[in-house]
Amino acid sequence: MSMRTPLKLLAAASLTLVSSMTMAFEPTGKVDCLAPADPGGGWDFTCRSVGNVLEELDLVPGSVQTTNMAGAGGGVAYAHTVSKRSDDEQLLVAASTATTTRLAQGQFPGMNADQVNWLGAVGADYGVIAVAKDSEYQDLPALMDALKEDPKSVKFAGGSANGGWDHLKVLITAQKAGVENLPRITYLSYNNGGEAMTQVVGGHVQAFTGDISEAQGFMESGDLRILAVLADERLPGKFSDIPTAKEQGIDAIGPNWRGFYMPGDVSDDAKQYWVNALDTLYKSEEWKSVMQKNGLMPFHPDSDKFEQYVKSQIADIETLSKEIGLIK
């Protein structure tokens, strides 16, 4: 046996080792973050704020570009990810309870939660019910009393589609307040929370349903008055003056997790890279500062439990939607 054979084997083994070492995924160039709505809403906030911190922490080699793709309550972006970019390892898509709500109600035709990879959550955004600064409604019970007298007397504007999470928050609150005939409550759907708030501030619609992160700009300018936050207890810091629905006698809770999914056909290495990146981001002082400034509360299930959480939430929302009569 010549020495050439073992040398060839050794060279081949070395090449295999080098190849396996370089196989581990790392992003190159631009990373795309898809926000399934127009600028100004919660998904847009998630992409832009997380993108900035990923850049600050050098978890991406270049920039994170936010691409807005509105339509069908997130369905257009979901379909785009599943059908057009199923193996794109540099695509992150902003998601939330609004995403799981649409999946629970079968609003993404022909698609389900198994077609994407659920990466993780980076905090929870609590729901709010708000009115314009000069509204006649001074607190949440007054608003709910108006609905009890006539469910169509108050129009609500939100950034999710009809039957979506913003709509559900109104129905959950009204149900807990003892309002009957819930399907008669008027909910107007807009492309994002910013557009919905503009309608309320402009006097075209009586009330806003959305999340604290998207409402804070109008709240700080004084144009929007938040009647209640749908949390177990008051939020910290600059949001501490906002009463909860619970303390006003209405036991309504509406947490909205903020996080990401990515295409379903990417490599395990790519998925693990982004799971690790979100773990690093979530623990960073930079992200803690973003959370504090924007009213995000801690919420970051372990990566191996997040997909299970998502599917459990989908099942729960499906049950609730049936109880309220949104789906059969």
SERO-4910 file (N, C-alpha, C, O; in steps of 0.05 Angstrom, whole numbers):
BEGIN
 pado doro    nc1    nc2    nc3   cac1   cac2   cac3    cc1    cc2    cc3    oc1    oc2    oc3
  Met    A     17    -24      0      0      0      0     18     25      0     35     27     17
  Ser    A     13     43    -19     30     67    -21     22     87      1      0     86     12
  Met    A     41    106      6     35    127     25     15    147     14      3    163     29
  Arg    A     10    145    -12     -7    166    -24    -36    162    -14    -51    182    -11
  Thr    A    -45    137    -10    -72    132     -2    -79    144     25    -98    159     27
  Pro    A    -63    138     46    -69    151     72    -66    181     71    -81    195     85
  Leu    A    -47    191     55    -45    220     52    -71    232     40    -81    253     49
  Lys    A    -81    218     20   -106    227      7   -129    227     27   -145    245     29
  Leu    A   -129    205     43   -150    203     63   -148    225     84   -168    237     92
  Leu    A   -123    230     92   -118    252    111   -127    278    100   -139    294    114
  Ala    A   -120    283     75   -128    309     62   -158    311     60   -170    332     65
  Ala    A   -171    289     53   -200    289     50   -213    294     78   -233    309     80
  Ala    A   -202    281     98   -212    285    125   -209    314    134   -227    325    146
  Ser    A   -186    325    128   -181    353    135   -201    372    121   -211    391    133
  Leu    A   -205    366     95   -224    382     80   -252    380     91   -267    400     93
  Thr    A   -260    356     99   -286    352    111   -289    368    137   -310    380    142
  Leu    A   -267    367    153   -268    382    178   -270    412    174   -286    425    187
  Val    A   -254    422    155   -256    451    149   -284    458    139   -295    478    147
  Ser    A   -295    441    121   -321    446    110   -342    447    133   -360    464    133
  Ser    A   -340    427    152   -360    426    173   -357    451    191   -377    460    202
  Met    A   -332    461    194   -328    484    211   -340    509    198   -349    527    212
  Thr    A   -338    510    171   -348    534    157   -378    532    151   -390    551    140
  Met    A   -390    509    156   -418    505    150   -436    522    169   -459    529    161
  Ala    A   -427    528    193   -443    542    212   -452    569    200   -435    583    189
  Phe    A   -478    575    202   -489    598    188   -481    624    202   -481    626    226
  Glu    A   -474    644    185   -471    671    194   -482    689    172   -477    684    149
  Pro    A   -498    709    180   -509    727    159   -488    742    144   -467    749    155
  Thr    A   -493    748    119   -475    764    103   -490    787     90   -513    783     82
  Gly    A   -478    810     89   -491    833     76   -517    841     91   -518    841    115
  Lys    A   -536    849     75   -561    861     86   -580    839     96   -584    818     83
  Val    A   -592    844    119   -613    827    130   -640    841    126   -642    865    131
  Asp    A   -660    827    118   -686    838    112   -706    832    135   -709    808    142
  Cys    A   -718    852    146   -739    848    166   -766    856    154   -770    880    148
  Leu    A   -784    838    152   -810    843    139   -830    851    161   -836    835    179
  Ala    A   -841    875    158   -862    884    176   -888    882    161   -892    896    141
  Pro    A   -906    864    170   -931    859    154   -952    881    155   -976    875    155
  Ala    A   -944    906    157   -962    929    158   -948    953    148   -924    953    144
  Asp    A   -963    975    144   -951   1000    137   -935   1012    160   -938   1002    183
  Pro    A   -917   1032    155   -902   1044    177   -921   1056    198   -943   1066    192
  Gly    A   -912   1055    223   -928   1067    244   -941   1049    264   -951   1058    284
  Gly    A   -942   1023    258   -955   1004    276   -936    987    292   -911    992    292
  Gly    A   -946    967    306   -930    951    324   -910    933    309   -887    930    319
  Trp    A   -917    921    286   -898    904    272   -875    921    261   -852    912    260
  Asp    A   -882    945    252   -861    963    242   -842    971    264   -818    971    260
  Phe    A   -853    977    288   -837    983    311   -819    959    318   -795    963    324
  Thr    A   -829    935    317   -814    911    324   -790    908    305   -767    904    315
  Cys    A   -795    910    279   -773    908    260   -751    930    264   -728    924    266
  Arg    A   -760    954    266   -741    977    267   -725    977    293   -701    981    292
  Ser    A   -739    973    315   -724    974    341   -706    950    344   -683    953    353
  Val    A   -715    926    337   -697    902    339   -674    905    319   -651    898    325
  Gly    A   -680    914    295   -659    918    275   -638    936    285   -614    930    281
  Asn    A   -645    958    297   -625    977    307   -607    964    328   -583    968    328
  Val    A   -619    949    347   -603    936    368   -586    914    357   -563    910    366
  Leu    A   -596    898    338   -579    878    325   -554    890    313   -532    879    314
  Glu    A   -557    914    301   -535    928    289   -516    938    311   -491    935    309
  Glu    A   -527    950    332   -511    960    355   -494    938    367   -471    943    375
  Leu    A   -505    914    369   -491    892    382   -473    876    363   -462    856    371
  Asp    A   -472    885    338   -456    871    318   -464    842    314   -448    825    309
  Leu    A   -490    838    316   -501    811    310   -508    807    281   -515    785    272
  Val    A   -505    829    266   -509    828    237   -484    842    225   -474    861    237
  Pro    A   -475    834    201   -451    846    189   -456    873    177   -437    889    175
  Gly    A   -480    878    169   -486    904    157   -511    916    170   -514    918    194
  Ser    A   -530    924    153   -555    936    163   -578    916    163   -577    896    149
  Val    A   -598    923    179   -623    908    178   -643    927    165   -650    948    176
  Gln    A   -653    919    141   -671    936    127   -700    928    132   -707    904    129
  Thr    A   -717    947    141   -745    941    145   -760    945    119   -759    966    107
  Thr    A   -775    924    111   -792    925     88   -821    923     97   -828    903    110
  Asn    A   -838    942     91   -866    942     99   -882    928     77   -880    934     53
  Met    A   -898    908     86   -915    893     67   -943    889     80   -948    869     92
  Ala    A   -960    909     76   -986    909     89  -1005    891     73  -1001    885     50
  Gly    A  -1027    883     87  -1048    868     74  -1057    843     88  -1041    828     98
  Ala    A  -1084    840     89  -1097    816    100  -1088    810    129  -1085    787    136
  Gly    A  -1084    831    145  -1077    827    173  -1052    811    177  -1049    796    196
  Gly    A  -1033    814    159  -1008    799    160  -1007    776    141   -986    763    137
  Gly    A  -1029    770    128  -1031    747    110  -1014    750     85  -1004    730     75
  Val    A  -1012    774     74   -996    778     50   -967    772     56   -954    758     40
  Ala    A   -956    782     78   -929    776     86   -924    747     92   -904    735     85
  Tyr    A   -944    734    105   -942    706    112   -940    689     86   -924    671     83
  Ala    A   -958    695     67   -959    680     42   -933    685     26   -923    667     13
  His    A   -923    710     27   -898    717     13   -875    700     24   -858    690      9
  Thr    A   -874    698     50   -853    683     64   -854    654     57   -834    641     50
  Val    A   -878    643     58   -882    614     53   -878    606     24   -865    586     18
  Ser    A   -888    623      6   -887    615    -23   -864    626    -39   -855    613    -58
  Lys    A   -854    650    -32   -834    663    -48   -806    662    -36   -786    663    -50
  Arg    A   -804    659     -9   -778    661      4   -774    639     25   -763    644     46
  Ser    A   -784    616     19   -785    594     39   -758    585     49   -756    573     70
  Asp    A   -736    591     34   -709    583     43   -691    607     48   -666    604     49
  Asp    A   -702    631     50   -686    655     54   -676    657     83   -691    662    101
  Glu    A   -650    652     87   -639    651    114   -633    678    125   -623    680    148
  Gln    A   -637    700    110   -632    727    120   -658    743    120   -658    767    118
  Leu    A   -680    729    124   -706    742    126   -718    737    154   -722    714    161
  Leu    A   -724    758    168   -738    757    193   -765    770    189   -767    790    174
  Val    A   -786    760    201   -813    771    198   -825    777    226   -826    760    243
  Ala    A   -833    802    230   -844    810    255   -871    797    259   -888    795    241
  Ala    A   -876    787    284   -901    773    290   -910    781    318   -895    794    333
  Ser    A   -934    773    325   -946    780    351   -970    763    355   -976    745    340
  Thr    A   -985    770    376  -1010    756    381  -1030    761    358  -1047    744    353
  Ala    A  -1027    783    344  -1044    788    321  -1039    766    299  -1058    758    286
  Thr    A  -1015    757    297  -1009    736    277  -1022    710    285  -1035    696    269
  Thr    A  -1019    702    311  -1031    677    320  -1062    679    319  -1075    658    314
  Thr    A  -1073    702    323  -1102    706    321  -1112    699    293  -1132    685    290
  Arg    A  -1098    710    273  -1107    705    246  -1104    676    238  -1121    664    225
  Leu    A  -1083    663    247  -1079    635    242  -1101    618    256  -1111    599    245
  Ala    A  -1108    626    281  -1128    612    296  -1155    613    283  -1171    594    285
  Gln    A  -1160    635    269  -1187    639    256  -1187    630    226  -1206    635    212
  Gly    A  -1165    618    218  -1164    608    190  -1164    631    170  -1174    627    147
  Gln    A  -1152    654    177  -1153    677    159  -1130    678    139  -1129    695    122
  Phe    A  -1111    659    142  -1090    656    122  -1097    631    105  -1086    610    112
  Pro    A  -1113    633     85  -1124    609     71  -1102    591     62  -1082    599     48
  Gly    A  -1105    565     68  -1086    545     59  -1059    545     74  -1041    530     67
  Met    A  -1057    562     95  -1031    563    110  -1036    558    139  -1058    562    150
  Asn    A  -1015    548    152  -1016    542    181   -990    548    195   -970    556    182
  Ala    A   -990    545    221   -967    552    237   -942    534    232   -920    542    240
  Asp    A   -946    511    220   -924    493    215   -907    501    191   -886    488    187
  Gln    A   -915    520    176   -901    527    151   -878    547    155   -864    554    136
  Val    A   -875    557    179   -853    576    185   -838    566    210   -847    548    225
  Asn    A   -815    578    215   -800    573    240   -805    596    260   -800    619    253
  Trp    A   -815    589    283   -820    609    304   -795    613    321   -786    595    334
  Leu    A   -783    637    319   -757    642    331   -758    650    360   -742    639    376
  Gly    A   -775    668    368   -776    676    395   -790    703    399   -795    717    380
  Ala    A   -795    710    424   -808    735    431   -787    753    446   -769    743    459
  Val    A   -791    779    443   -772    798    455   -786    817    474   -776    838    481
  Gly    A   -810    809    483   -825    825    502   -855    824    496   -863    812    476
  Ala    A   -870    834    514   -900    835    511   -909    863    512   -900    879    529
  Asp    A   -928    869    495   -940    896    493   -969    893    502   -984    877    491
  Tyr    A   -977    909    521  -1004    906    531  -1024    923    517  -1018    946    509
  Gly    A  -1048    913    514  -1069    927    500  -1079    951    515  -1077    952    540
  Val    A  -1090    970    501  -1102    994    513  -1128   1000    499  -1132    993    475
  Ile    A  -1146   1013    513  -1170   1025    502  -1167   1056    507  -1163   1064    529
  Ala    A  -1169   1071    485  -1164   1100    488  -1184   1116    472  -1198   1106    455
  Val    A  -1186   1142    479  -1204   1161    466  -1189   1187    460  -1167   1191    470
  Ala    A  -1201   1204    444  -1189   1230    439  -1189   1247    464  -1205   1242    482
  Lys    A  -1172   1267    466  -1169   1283    491  -1194   1296    500  -1198   1300    524
  Asp    A  -1212   1304    481  -1236   1318    488  -1261   1300    488  -1283   1309    487
  Ser    A  -1256   1273    490  -1279   1254    489  -1296   1257    514  -1287   1265    535
  Glu    A  -1322   1251    510  -1341   1252    533  -1337   1229    552  -1346   1231    575
  Tyr    A  -1322   1209    544  -1318   1185    561  -1294   1190    579  -1271   1191    569
  Gln    A  -1298   1191    605  -1276   1198    624  -1262   1173    635  -1240   1175    644
  Asp    A  -1275   1150    634  -1263   1125    643  -1274   1102    628  -1293   1104    613
  Leu    A  -1263   1078    633  -1271   1054    618  -1300   1046    625  -1315   1039    606
  Pro    A  -1308   1047    650  -1336   1039    656  -1356   1057    641  -1377   1047    633
  Ala    A  -1350   1083    638  -1369   1100    623  -1371   1092    594  -1393   1092    582
  Leu    A  -1349   1084    582  -1349   1075    554  -1364   1049    552  -1380   1045    533
  Met    A  -1360   1031    571  -1374   1005    570  -1404   1009    576  -1421    994    565
  Asp    A  -1412   1028    593  -1440   1034    598  -1454   1042    572  -1477   1035    567
  Ala    A  -1440   1058    556  -1451   1067    530  -1457   1043    512  -1477   1042    498
  Leu    A  -1438   1023    513  -1442    999    497  -1466    982    507  -1480    969    492
  Lys    A  -1469    982    533  -1491    967    545  -1518    979    536  -1537    964    531
  Glu    A  -1520   1005    534  -1544   1018    525  -1549   1013    495  -1571   1008    486
  Asp    A  -1527   1015    480  -1529   1011    451  -1502   1002    440  -1483   1019    439
  Pro    A  -1498    976    434  -1472    966    425  -1461    981    400  -1437    980    395
  Lys    A  -1478    995    385  -1468   1009    362  -1463   1039    367  -1457   1054    348
  Ser    A  -1465   1047    392  -1462   1076    398  -1433   1085    398  -1427   1109    395
  Val    A  -1414   1066    400  -1385   1073    400  -1371   1057    378  -1373   1033    377
  Lys    A  -1358   1072    361  -1342   1059    339  -1313   1057    349  -1302   1076    359
  Phe    A  -1301   1033    346  -1274   1028    353  -1256   1026    328  -1264   1014    308
  Ala    A  -1232   1038    329  -1213   1035    307  -1189   1020    317  -1178   1026    339
  Gly    A  -1179   1002    300  -1155    987    307  -1138    980    283  -1147    984    260
  Gly    A  -1114    971    288  -1096    965    266  -1096    936    256  -1081    929    237
  Ser    A  -1113    919    268  -1115    892    257  -1141    889    241  -1159    906    244
  Ala    A  -1142    869    225  -1166    864    209  -1190    857    227  -1187    851    251
  Asn    A  -1214    858    215  -1238    851    230  -1236    823    241  -1230    804    226
  Gly    A  -1240    819    267  -1237    794    280  -1209    789    290  -1203    768    302
  Gly    A  -1190    808    284  -1162    805    293  -1159    813    322  -1178    817    337
  Trp    A  -1133    813    331  -1128    817    359  -1138    843    370  -1148    844    393
  Asp    A  -1135    865    355  -1145    891    365  -1176    890    369  -1186    900    389
  His    A  -1189    877    350  -1218    873    352  -1225    856    376  -1243    862    391
  Leu    A  -1210    834    379  -1215    816    402  -1212    829    429  -1227    823    447
  Lys    A  -1193    848    431  -1189    862    457  -1214    877    465  -1221    878    488
  Val    A  -1227    890    445  -1252    904    451  -1273    884    460  -1288    889    480
  Leu    A  -1276    862    446  -1296    842    453  -1291    829    480  -1310    825    495
  Ile    A  -1266    823    486  -1259    812    512  -1267    832    534  -1278    824    555
  Thr    A  -1259    857    530  -1265    878    550  -1295    882    554  -1305    883    577
  Ala    A  -1310    883    532  -1339    887    533  -1352    862    546  -1371    865    562
  Gln    A  -1342    839    540  -1353    814    552  -1349    814    582  -1368    808    597
  Lys    A  -1325    822    591  -1320    823    620  -1336    845    634  -1341    843    658
  Ala    A  -1344    866    618  -1359    888    630  -1389    882    631  -1405    897    642
  Gly    A  -1397    860    618  -1425    852    618  -1441    863    595  -1466    863    596
  Val    A  -1428    871    574  -1441    881    550  -1453    856    535  -1439    836    532
  Glu    A  -1477    859    526  -1490    837    511  -1489    844    481  -1483    866    473
  Asn    A  -1496    824    465  -1497    828    436  -1470    838    425  -1469    857    410
  Leu    A  -1449    824    432  -1422    832    424  -1417    835    394  -1404    853    386
  Pro    A  -1429    817    378  -1424    820    349  -1434    847    337  -1426    855    315
  Arg    A  -1452    861    352  -1462    887    341  -1443    910    346  -1447    932    335
  Ile    A  -1423    906    362  -1403    928    367  -1388    934    341  -1379    916    327
  Thr    A  -1387    960    335  -1374    969    310  -1344    971    313  -1334    986    330
  Tyr    A  -1330    956    297  -1301    957    296  -1292    963    268  -1300    950    249
  Leu    A  -1275    984    265  -1265    992    238  -1235    985    236  -1219    993    253
  Ser    A  -1229    970    216  -1202    961    212  -1185    980    194  -1194    988    173
  Tyr    A  -1161    986    204  -1142   1003    188  -1116    987    184  -1112    967    197
  Asn    A  -1099    997    166  -1075    982    159  -1055    981    182  -1039    962    184
  Asn    A  -1057   1000    201  -1039    999    224  -1050   1017    246  -1069   1031    242
  Gly    A  -1037   1015    270  -1047   1030    293  -1045   1060    289  -1062   1075    299
  Gly    A  -1024   1069    275  -1021   1098    270  -1044   1110    255  -1055   1131    262
  Glu    A  -1053   1096    234  -1076   1105    218  -1102   1105    235  -1118   1123    233
  Ala    A  -1105   1084    251  -1129   1081    268  -1130   1104    289  -1151   1116    293
  Met    A  -1107   1111    301  -1106   1132    321  -1112   1159    308  -1125   1177    320
  Thr    A  -1103   1163    283  -1108   1188    269  -1138   1192    266  -1148   1215    268
  Gln    A  -1153   1171    260  -1182   1172    258  -1195   1180    284  -1215   1195    284
  Val    A  -1185   1170    306  -1196   1176    332  -1190   1205    340  -1207   1220    348
  Val    A  -1164   1213    337  -1156   1240    344  -1170   1260    326  -1176   1282    335
  Gly    A  -1176   1253    301  -1190   1271    283  -1220   1272    288  -1234   1288    275
  Gly    A  -1230   1256    307  -1259   1257    313  -1277   1241    295  -1301   1243    297
  His    A  -1265   1224    278  -1282   1208    260  -1292   1182    273  -1312   1171    265
  Val    A  -1277   1173    293  -1283   1148    307  -1280   1154    337  -1264   1170    345
  Gln    A  -1297   1141    354  -1298   1148    382  -1275   1136    399  -1266   1149    418
  Ala    A  -1265   1112    392  -1246   1099    410  -1225   1083    394  -1230   1074    372
  Phe    A  -1202   1081    407  -1179   1066    395  -1174   1041    411  -1175   1041    435
  Thr    A  -1169   1019    397  -1160    994    410  -1133    986    397  -1131    983    372
  Gly    A  -1113    983    413  -1086    976    403  -1068    969    426  -1077    959    446
  Asp    A  -1042    975    423  -1022    968    443  -1008    994    453  -1008   1014    439
  Ile    A   -997    992    477   -985   1015    489   -962   1026    473   -958   1051    472
  Ser    A   -946   1009    460   -922   1018    446   -930   1036    422   -916   1056    417
  Glu    A   -952   1029    408   -960   1046    386   -976   1070    394   -977   1090    379
  Ala    A   -987   1070    418  -1003   1093    427   -987   1115    441   -997   1137    445
  Gln    A   -962   1109    449   -948   1127    466   -942   1154    453   -942   1175    467
  Gly    A   -938   1155    427   -933   1181    414   -956   1200    417   -953   1223    424
  Phe    A   -980   1190    410  -1004   1207    412  -1011   1212    442  -1022   1233    448
  Met    A  -1004   1194    459  -1008   1198    488   -991   1220    498  -1000   1237    513
  Glu    A   -965   1220    491   -946   1240    500   -952   1268    489   -947   1288    502
  Ser    A   -964   1268    465   -971   1294    453   -997   1306    465  -1003   1329    462
  Gly    A  -1011   1289    480  -1036   1297    493  -1060   1294    476  -1082   1302    484
  Asp    A  -1057   1284    452  -1080   1281    433  -1098   1257    440  -1121   1256    433
  Leu    A  -1086   1237    454  -1100   1212    460  -1100   1208    490  -1080   1212    503
  Arg    A  -1123   1201    500  -1126   1196    529  -1132   1166    533  -1152   1155    524
  Ile    A  -1114   1152    546  -1117   1123    550  -1134   1118    574  -1128   1126    597
  Leu    A  -1157   1105    569  -1176   1099    591  -1167   1075    608  -1172   1074    632
  Ala    A  -1153   1056    595  -1145   1032    610  -1123   1017    595  -1123   1016    570
  Val    A  -1105   1004    610  -1086    985    599  -1096    957    608  -1104    953    631
  Leu    A  -1095    938    589  -1105    912    594  -1083    893    605  -1075    874    593
  Ala    A  -1074    901    629  -1052    886    643  -1062    878    671  -1081    890    682
  Asp    A  -1047    859    683  -1054    851    710  -1049    873    730  -1064    876    750
  Glu    A  -1029    889    725  -1023    911    743  -1012    935    727  -1005    931    703
  Arg    A  -1010    958    739  -1001    981    725   -972    977    714   -956    964    726
  Leu    A   -968    989    690   -942    987    678   -922   1006    692   -931   1025    705
  Pro    A   -896   1000    691   -877   1017    705   -871   1043    691   -880   1048    669
  Gly    A   -855   1060    705   -845   1085    693   -866   1105    685   -885   1110    699
  Lys    A   -862   1115    661   -880   1137    651   -908   1128    646   -926   1145    641
  Phe    A   -913   1102    646   -940   1091    641   -955   1086    667   -978   1076    667
  Ser    A   -943   1092    690   -954   1084    716   -980   1099    723   -994   1090    741
  Asp    A   -985   1121    709  -1010   1136    715  -1034   1124    701  -1057   1132    706
  Ile    A  -1029   1106    682  -1052   1094    667  -1065   1072    683  -1052   1053    691
  Pro    A  -1091   1075    689  -1104   1054    705  -1109   1029    689  -1112   1030    665
  Thr    A  -1109   1006    703  -1115    981    689  -1146    978    687  -1160    992    702
  Ala    A  -1155    961    670  -1183    955    668  -1192    941    694  -1214    945    704
  Lys    A  -1174    924    705  -1181    909    729  -1187    927    752  -1206    922    767
  Glu    A  -1171    948    756  -1176    966    779  -1202    983    775  -1211    995    793
  Gln    A  -1212    982    750  -1238    996    745  -1261    976    745  -1283    982    736
  Gly    A  -1256    952    755  -1277    932    758  -1282    915    734  -1302    901    733
  Ile    A  -1265    916    714  -1268    901    689  -1244    883    685  -1222    893    679
  Asp    A  -1247    857    690  -1224    838    691  -1215    829    663  -1216    806    656
  Ala    A  -1206    849    647  -1198    843    620  -1167    845    618  -1155    865    626
  Ile    A  -1155    824    606  -1126    824    603  -1120    819    573  -1132    802    560
  Gly    A  -1101    835    562  -1095    832    533  -1066    836    527  -1058    856    516
  Pro    A  -1049    816    534  -1021    817    527  -1016    810    498  -1028    792    487
  Asn    A   -998    825    486   -991    820    458   -961    816    456   -945    835    458
  Trp    A   -952    791    453   -923    787    451   -912    798    424   -926    799    404
  Arg    A   -887    806    425   -874    816    401   -850    798    395   -834    793    413
  Gly    A   -848    788    371   -827    770    364   -824    765    335   -832    783    319
  Phe    A   -814    742    327   -807    737    299   -812    708    291   -809    690    307
  Tyr    A   -818    705    265   -815    679    252   -797    682    228   -791    705    220
  Met    A   -788    660    217   -772    662    192   -781    639    174   -796    621    183
  Pro    A   -773    638    149   -782    618    130   -778    589    141   -760    584    157
  Gly    A   -795    571    131   -795    544    142   -774    526    131   -768    505    143
  Asp    A   -762    532    108   -743    514     95   -714    522     99   -697    513     83
  Val    A   -708    538    119   -680    546    124   -666    524    139   -678    506    150
  Ser    A   -640    525    139   -624    505    153   -627    507    183   -634    528    194
  Asp    A   -621    485    197   -621    486    226   -601    505    237   -606    519    257
  Asp    A   -578    507    223   -557    526    232   -567    555    231   -561    571    249
  Ala    A   -581    562    209   -591    589    206   -612    595    227   -611    617    240
  Lys    A   -630    577    232   -650    581    252   -637    585    279   -644    603    294
  Gln    A   -618    568    286   -604    570    312   -589    596    315   -588    608    337
  Tyr    A   -577    606    293   -563    631    294   -582    654    303   -575    670    320
  Trp    A   -606    655    291   -625    676    297   -638    673    324   -644    693    338
  Val    A   -642    648    333   -651    643    360   -631    653    380   -638    667    399
  Asn    A   -605    647    376   -584    657    393   -582    687    393   -577    700    413
  Ala    A   -585    699    369   -583    728    366   -605    742    382   -600    762    395
  Leu    A   -629    731    381   -651    743    397   -647    739    427   -654    756    443
  Asp    A   -635    716    434   -628    712    463   -608    733    472   -612    745    494
  Thr    A   -588    737    456   -567    757    463   -579    785    464   -574    801    483
  Leu    A   -596    792    444   -609    818    444   -626    822    468   -625    843    481
  Tyr    A   -642    802    475   -661    805    497   -647    810    524   -658    824    541
  Lys    A   -624    799    527   -609    802    553   -593    828    554   -583    835    575
  Ser    A   -590    842    531   -573    865    530   -585    890    543   -609    893    545
  Glu    A   -567    907    553   -576    932    565   -590    950    544   -608    965    550
  Glu    A   -580    948    519   -591    964    498   -621    957    494   -637    975    491
  Trp    A   -627    931    494   -655    923    490   -672    930    515   -695    937    512
  Lys    A   -661    927    538   -675    933    563   -684    963    563   -705    970    572
  Ser    A   -666    979    552   -672   1008    550   -695   1013    530   -713   1029    536
  Val    A   -695    999    508   -717   1001    488   -744    992    501   -764   1005    497
  Met    A   -743    970    515   -767    960    528   -778    980    548   -802    985    548
  Gln    A   -761    991    564   -770   1011    584   -782   1035    572   -802   1046    581
  Lys    A   -770   1045    550   -780   1069    537   -807   1065    523   -822   1084    519
  Asn    A   -812   1040    515   -836   1034    499   -857   1018    512   -876   1009    499
  Gly    A   -855   1014    538   -876   1000    553   -877    970    548   -897    957    554
  Leu    A   -855    958    538   -854    929    534   -848    916    561   -830    925    575
  Met    A   -862    895    567   -858    880    591   -843    854    585   -844    845    563
  Pro    A   -829    843    606   -813    819    601   -830    796    590   -851    790    601
  Phe    A   -820    783    569   -833    760    558   -814    747    537   -810    758    515
  His    A   -802    725    545   -782    712    527   -780    683    534   -760    674    547
  Pro    A   -799    666    525   -798    638    531   -773    625    519   -763    635    498
  Asp    A   -763    604    532   -740    590    520   -746    581    492   -769    576    485
  Ser    A   -726    580    475   -730    575    446   -745    548    442   -761    546    424
  Asp    A   -739    528    459   -752    502    455   -781    502    464   -796    484    458
  Lys    A   -789    523    478   -817    525    488   -834    545    472   -858    546    474
  Phe    A   -820    562    456   -835    584    443   -854    573    422   -877    583    421
  Glu    A   -846    554    406   -864    543    385   -888    530    399   -910    532    389
  Gln    A   -883    517    421   -905    504    436   -924    526    446   -948    522    446
  Tyr    A   -913    548    456   -929    570    466   -947    581    443   -971    585    447
  Val    A   -935    585    420   -949    596    397   -973    578    390   -995    588    386
  Lys    A   -968    552    388   -989    534    380  -1011    532    401  -1035    528    395
  Ser    A  -1003    534    427  -1023    534    449  -1040    559    448  -1064    557    452
  Gln    A  -1027    582    442  -1042    607    440  -1062    606    417  -1085    616    419
  Ile    A  -1054    594    394  -1072    592    371  -1096    576    379  -1119    583    372
  Ala    A  -1092    554    394  -1115    537    403  -1133    552    421  -1158    550    419
  Asp    A  -1122    568    440  -1138    584    459  -1155    605    445  -1178    609    451
  Ile    A  -1142    619    425  -1156    640    411  -1178    629    393  -1199    641    390
  Glu    A  -1173    605    382  -1194    592    366  -1219    586    383  -1241    590    375
  Thr    A  -1214    576    408  -1236    571    426  -1251    596    433  -1276    597    432
  Leu    A  -1236    618    440  -1249    643    447  -1265    655    423  -1287    665    427
  Ser    A  -1254    653    399  -1267    664    375  -1293    649    370  -1313    662    361
  Lys    A  -1294    623    376  -1318    608    373  -1339    616    394  -1363    618    388
  Glu    A  -1330    621    418  -1348    628    440  -1361    655    434  -1385    659    440
  Ile    A  -1346    674    423  -1356    701    417  -1372    701    391  -1386    720    385
  Gly    A  -1370    680    375  -1385    678    350  -1371    689    326  -1383    694    305
  Leu    A  -1344    693    328  -1329    704    305  -1324    682    284  -1324    688    260
  Ile    A  -1321    657    293  -1318    635    275  -1336    612    284  -1345    611    307
  Lys    A  -1342    594    266  -1359    571    273  -1343    548    283  -1353    526    290
***
